[in-house]
């Protein structure tokens, strides 16, 4: 389960974030409806389709960016063992997820549809919990 922390302040820039849960287990994804979470300065929208915002041909920019996403562990005061910290301080809680699930965080600036990504981070759930970050 992933959950956006509504207690954090909204985005203030033209940053867009899409968090997508992917799994090789069809039953898991059907329960989450191929779950994606879209965030911009005007809204937080759950259950969107990734293809509405990011097309397959979109690539990560080669330039450096300050749109970093970090995943921290053992922060029980923030709601769970793993928390994704977004570029402007917003948080997404990463709860218990089955092995093999990948959570992809994509960021871009400008239009609501990505023309190029400023960051792409994949967090993979292994048998010991969320540990592998690409």
Secondary structure, DSSP 8 states (H G I E B T S, - for coil): -EEE-TTS----SSEEEEEEEE-S-HHHHHHHTS-EEEE-SS-EEES--GGGT--TT--B-SS--S---EEEEEEGGGTEEEEEE-TTS-EEEE----TT-EEEEEEEESSSS-SSBSEEEEEEEETTEEEEE-
